[in-house]
């Protein structure tokens, strides 16, 4: 969609509009510091060559990476049912995807959540590295997921706050393990806790823009930055942010294909979300959030 207009008919009087039209960083801006310090340079390439080569060529590193156990493995495990197939055409899904803020407060079933997670975030295959008879660490099968990740390191972690319960799915905080297609139950709300309000308090969004208590499930995606930086140095921070974008778009498109309402919202309080998830906010921190629910109007699209 496009709209024609005559630029000369507009007069920008606000300093905010002037800043918007600028094509340069302001003096001492944090965005500029981030951009400059995560660039690839010849020097950076030399420094990272050794660590990147270790991950790529050392069988023991590949073995260790493939054998890493999922986080929260001591928590209660909730196995997800086999996902339903999607029958929507990809061109239709891409053309019709819209952010939908009018959500009904109805919960998702465990079956619906399984389908959403498997197609957007689940594993899609693996690659086996032929073992070396003289090296026990060379027998490696590396799983791959449905979204791109620098070095297939998958530093994005997927937490789910179930705001409104659905069939076979209670309110609470969960962690998704793609390799097992299962959830870890991190906590269930106390009887006297208003869990929906607890989730609402994590966001600065005015209620007339979006009512967080109307969604079914809140995706709270974090980045375990060390996992990427161990191989790629400071540049790894950019890779984590890129990955969460790939992952978030997958969730939005699969939700659209399922006829669900979905909207990404960046107005979260970082420290509050990190505390809610019981993560340190430094080595692992929230990077992206999405709200998924049923459409209030009953229509698939706005």
N, C-alpha and C positions, 0 to 999 in steps of 0.2 A: 504494500500500500504506500502511496506517496501523496504529497500535497504540494502544490505550487504556491509560491509567495514571492513578493517583491521585497528583497532585503532593504532597499532604500526607504521603504515605507515604515520601517521600525526604527525607533530611537532608543538605544539602551542607556538608561540613566543610572541604573544601579551598579554599584561596584561589583556586586556578585555576577552580573551579566558580563561586565568587563573581564573579570577573572575567567569566566567560562569561555570567552572568546580567545583568551591568550593561548599561545602554543609553547609555553615555557614554564618551568618550575619557578616558584617564588623563592626568594633568597632564604637559604637555610631550611627549606621544607623537608620534613621527614620522608616524604615520598621520594624526593631526590636522593637522599642518603641511602634509602633502601635500593633504589634503582642502580645507583653507582656502585654500591658495595656487593651487588649480586651479579654484576656483569662477568661474562667470560672474557678474559684477556689472555695474551700469550703467557704471561707469568702465572696466571691462575691455572691455565691449562697444564703447565709443567708441574705445578704443585699437586694438582689433582690426578695427574696421570697414574701415579703409583697406587692410590687408593682405588681408583676406578678399575685399574687393571687387576687388582686383587679380587674385586667382586666378580669380574668377568672371567678370569683365568684360573683362579685358585679353587680347585674342587672342594676343599674343606669349607671355604666361604659359601659356596653354592649349597653344600650339604647343610650347613648350619642355618642358612636362610630358609631352605625348604622344610627343615625340621622344627622351626620355631613353633612353639605351642601357642594357641590363641590366648589372649588375655582373659582373666576372670574364669579360668577353667575350674576353680574351686566352687563357683557359684552354681545354683540350680540350673539345669539345662532343660530347655523347652524345644523339643524337636518340631520342625515345621513340616506340614504335609507337602506332598509333591505339588508343584505349582501348576496352575491351569495354563493352557496354551493361549497365546495372543493371536487374534485373527484380524486385527486392524492393519490396513496398509500403511507402510511407513510414510508415503507421500501425504496421505490423509492426516496422519498424526502430526507431521511437521507443519502442515498448513493450518491445522485447527488448534494447535497448542496456544493457550492463553493462561495468564495468571488469573486464578479464580479465588476471590476473597470471600465470596458468599458461601460459607460452609454451614451445614445443617446441625452439627453437634452429634450426628449419628456416628457410631464407631465402625471400624472395619472388623471383619471376621479374621480369624487366624488364617483361613484359606486365602483371603484377599491379600493379607499382609505377606504371606508366603509367595504369592505370585508376583507382587510388587518388588519384593527384595530379590528374588531369584533372577528375574529378567533384567533388573537394573544394576544389581551389586554382586550377584552370585558368581560362582566359578563357571567358566565356559569351556574348559579343556586344560590340558597339561602337556608339558614337553619333558620327555625322559632323556637324560644325558647318559649315554652308554657308559657303564661302569668299567673302571680299570681294575684288572684282577689284583694288582699290587697296591691298590689304594682303596681301603674300605670307605673312605669319605666321598668316593666318586659316584656312588649309586644314588642318583638324585632324580626326582620327578618334581618339576616345578609347576604349580598350578597357576592358571591365568584367570583373570576376572573380566567382567563385561565392560570395563572402562580402562582407558590408557593410564599407565603409571610409569614414571621414569625409572628405568632399570627393573621394572616389575617388582618394586620393593613394597608397594601398597602401604604407604604411611597413613592413609586416611582411615580413621576408625569411625564406625557407624553405631551411634547410640539412638535409641528410640524411646521417646516419652509418649506412652499411650495415655492420651488425655481423656478420651471417652471410650469406655469398654465396648467390645463387640463380642460376637459369638466365639466362645473359647479363648477370648483374649481379655485379660484383666488390665485395669489401670496399673501403671507403674513404669519403672525405668528398666530398659533392656539393652543388651549389647548383641550385635549381630556377628556371627562367625560364618563367613562365606564358605570356607572349606567344608564345614559340616552342615551347612544350611540349617542352622539352629540358632536359638536365642539363649543368652545367659540372663537370668533374672537378677538384676542388680539390687532392686529394692521394690517393695510394694508399699503403698502409702498406708500410714496408720489410719485407724478408723475415724479419728477426729481431724485428719488432715484433708484440706480441700486441695487435692492434687492439681486440678485444673487451674486453680488460682496460683499455686506454686509455680506452674509453668508460665502462666501469664505474666507473673512478676519478673520473669527473665528478660522481658522485652519492653522497649520504649514506645512501641507502636500505639498510637491513640486508638481507642476502641472503634471510632467511626472509620478508621482506615482498615483495621482488621481485628476481629475478636478472636484472640488465640484460644479461648475456651470452646470455640465452635468447631475446631478441627478434631479429627480422629486421632492422628498420630503426628508427632513432631519429630522430624529427623534432625538430630544434633550431631553434625559431622565435625570431627576434630582432626588435627594433623599431629602425628608423632614425628616432629621435625628431625629428630636425631637419626631416624631410620633412613632418611634421604640424605642428610648432611654428612653421614658417615662415608658415603660414596662420592657425593658431589660437592661437598663443602658448602659455602654460603649460597651457591647457586641452587642447592637442593631446596631452599626455602621457596624459591619460585616454583619448583616442580610440584611441591605439595599444594600450593595454591592452584596451579593449573589442574592438578588431579581432582581436587574437590569440585572444580567447575565441571569437569567431565562427568564425575559421579552425579552431581546435582542435576545436570541436564538429562542424564539417563533416567533418574527418578521422575522428573517432570514428564518425559516422553512416555514412559511406561504407564504412569498415572493417567495420562491422556488416553492412551490406548485402552485402558481399563474403564474409561468413563468416570474417573475420579476427579475431584477438584484439587488443584495443587497450586501453591504459590511460594516462591522463595522470598524470605524477608531477612534483611541484613541488620535490622535495628535491634540486635540483641546486646545486652550488657555482658561484655566478655567475662569479667570477673565473676558475675553471678552465675553464668552458665558453667564456667569452669568449676566453681564451688558446688553447684548442683550435681555435676558429674563426678566430683571428687577427684579431679585431676589438677596438676600443679600450675597450669596456665603458662608454662615456659617450655618444658620439654614436650608437652602435649597441651594443645589449646584448641578451643573452638574456632572453626574457620567458616562454617556455612550452616545455615538452618533452612528447613523447608517445612511447610504445613500441608498435610494431606488429609482430605476428608471427603465427605459426600456433598454434592452440590445441593444448596438450599432450594434451588428452583427445580431440581430434578433433571435439568438439562445437562448434557455432557459439556457444552461450550457456552461461553458468554457471547 
